[in-house]
Amino acid sequence: MSDLQDISNHIHDRLSSLQRMLDLSIIELPPNKIKKLGQELFSLERLLEEFEKCVGQQKEQLKSLKELDESIQKDLKDAQHMKDNIPPHMPRKKGSVSEKEPVTKQNEAADVQPPQAENVKKTNKVIVREMESITMQEYDSIPQYMKGRVSYDQLNTAVHSINTTVAAKYKILRQPVKALNNHARKLHQRFKDQDTKDTKGQHFIVEDDIREFTHMKVDKRFQGILNMLRHCQRLRELRGGGLTRYILL
């Protein structure tokens, strides 16, 4: 911008010099020269006006660019903040969990012995049902008396725990019995005993599974969370044989 100002000052100086020359030599120059000199002065003056007009436009553009840069920097800062603070249970597309998903609780049930070579014929990927996270709209639709003090994040933490439990349970069920340790074999048999004709083809868990594979407390508050999940059509109850089975929908 200082360079433009220098050019502008230079043109002004030239105009002043020409004007002084005209004043000093007007009595000695012939009329045609005087006329030509006046035309040159007029042209130079118009050029200066155009130049100043362009400078003004450039100033406005520079101002707009600075405002745009500030806006972009603010947007980038906001985007980075959102990226760094993504809720751990943000609703996502309905998907599946592989049986290879690790279990969060350090439990010997997950210590499965590697299968013998004769059992490793194919590495077919087994798909396990997963409960979809609760959206904010669904959370808002839950009656207040049902929600109590359970927050949106706490509800989705429970969803994550249930998904972890389902993945761990069906990982054990799909392992060859010979490849399991003693504790895992007992769990395998328990899972089989809990299965009924009504649960065939369904993925379900019971309260003991939650205790086995997660650190979540199975208490009155947890029962309230299950009620909210039923309200949001994430699971249903199936009672029988002294057990309450929670089937994923």
N, C-alpha and C positions, 0 to 999 in steps of 0.2 A: 504493500500500500504506500510506503514511503517513496518507492520508485515512481509510482504514478503521480504522486504529489510533486516530485522533482520535475517531471515532464510538464506538468501543468504550469508550474512556476516558470519554467523555461519559455513556454509559449507566451505567457503573459509578458515576460521580459522582452521577447522579440517584438511583440505588438507595441509595447511602450517605446522601444527603440525606433521602430518604423514611424510611429506617430511623431516622435521628436524630430526625426530626419525630415519628415514632411513639413513640419512647422518651420524648420530652419531653412529649407531650400525651396520653399513655395514660390518665392519671388524670382528664382533663377531658372526653375524648370519650365519647359514649354507645357502648354495645356494638355497635350496628349500624354506626356509623361506623368503629369500630375493625375490625370484620369486613370492611367494604368496603375499608378501607385495606390490610388484609392481602391481600385478593384482588388488589388493584391491584399490590401488591409482588410477589405470586406470578406474576402475568401478565407483569410487566416482567422478572422473572427468567427466565421461560421464553423470552421474546422475545430476551433477551440470549444465552441458550444456543443458540437457533436461529441467531442472528446469528453467533456464534462458530463454529458448525458450518459455516455458509456460507463464512465467511472461510477456514476450514481447507480446504474443498473448492476454493476459488478458488486457494489457495496450491499445492495439488497439481496443478491444471490448469495454472497458470503454470509450474510446474516441468516438467511434461510438454511444454508448448509450447516451452520453452527447449531441452529435449533434442531435440525434433523439429526445431527450427530449426538446431541444431548439426549434426544428421544430414543435413539438406537441404543446408546449406552445404558439408559434406564431400563429398556426392555431386556437387554442382555443380562443386566444385574438381577431383574425380576425372574428371568428364565433360569438363571443359575441358582437363585434361591429356591425356586420350585424343584429344580433337579436335586438339590442337596437335601430337600425336606419332603421327599415323596412319602406319603403314608405307607407303612409296611404292608397294609392290607388293602391297597387300592383295588377296586373291582377290576377284574380282567376278563378276557374272553373265557368262556367255559372250555376247560381242557381236561386233560387226563394226567394222572400221575403214574410214572413208571414204578414198577416194584423195586427199582434200584434207588429210589429216593431215600436218603439217610434218615434214620430215626433220631429225634432230638435227644431222647433220654438214653443215658448210658445204661443199658440193661443187658443182661446176659442173654435175653431172648433173641437179641439181634446178633449174637455171636454165632453165626451159622458157619459150620465147617464147610470148606470148599468141596463141592461134589467131586466124586471120582470121575476119572477120564471116561469111563463107560457111560456115565450119565450126561456128559457134555457132548451132545450130538448136534444140537441146534441151539442158537441163542435167540430164540423168538422173544420179542419184546412184549411183555404182558402189560395190558392196560388196566389200570385200577381207577374206579370211579372217584371223582373229586367234587366236594361241595363248593359251589360258587360263592364268592364273597358277597356280603350284603352291601347293596348300594346305599348311598345317603338317602335317596328317595324312599327306599324300602324301610330304612331305619326310622325316618320321619313318620311313616305310616303306622308304626307300631304304637299301640295305645300307651299313654304315659304310665298307667297303673302297672302295665306289663314290663315296661323298660326299667322302672325304678331308677337306680343310680348307675345302671350299666351304660357306659359310653359307647359311641360308635366303634372306636378302636378296640375296646374290650370285647365287644361282640365279635368282631372279625378275628381277634386273637383266639377266641373259642373255636371259630370256624377253622382256623389254621391247625389248632390242636386236634380237632376231629379228623381233618384230612391226614395229619401225621399218623394218627392212630389207625385209620383205615389202611394207609399205605403199609404200615408195619405189620398189621394183622395178615393182610393178603400176601405180603412177601413171604411170611412163614408158611402160609397155606400152599404156596406154589413151589416150595422147596421139597425135594425128596426127603422122606422121613429119615432115611439113613444119613442124610447130610446134616441133620440137626443135632444140637447138644441135648442133654437131658431136659433142661428147663424148656427149651423151645419145643421139644416133642410133647411135653405136657400141655403147652399152650396149643399146639397143633391139634391134639386130641380134644381139648376143651372147645376149640372153635368148631370142630366137626360135630361135637355133641350138641352145640347150641343151634346148629343149622336145622331147619325144618322144611317141609314142603312149601310153606308159605314164604320162605326166604330164598328159595331156589332162584338163582340168577340175579339176586339182589346183593348189594353191599351194605352190611350193617355192622354195628358195634354194640357193646353193652358197657355199663359203667366200669366194670373191672378192666376193660380194655383201655379206657382213658387213664385209669390209675397205673396201668402197666407200662404204657408207652409215653406218658407225658407227666409233667409236674402239676398239672391243673387239679385243683381241689374239686372233688365231686360232692358238692354240698347244696344247700338250699338255693344259693345264688346261681349255681350251675343249672339247677332245675329250671330256674327262671329264664336262663339263657336258652335252654332247650325249648321252652314255650315260645320264645321269640322266634327261634328258627323254624318251629312248626308254623307259626303265624306267617312267616315269609316263605313257606312251602319249600324249605330246604330238606326237611326230613319228616318222617312219620313214626309213630310208635306201634310196636307189635308186641303184645303181652302174651305170655304163655310159658308154662313150665316153671313158674316162679321167677321169670326173667322179663325184663323190659328191653326189647331190641329196638335200636334206633336205626331205621332204614333210610339211606340217602335217596332223595328223589331226583 
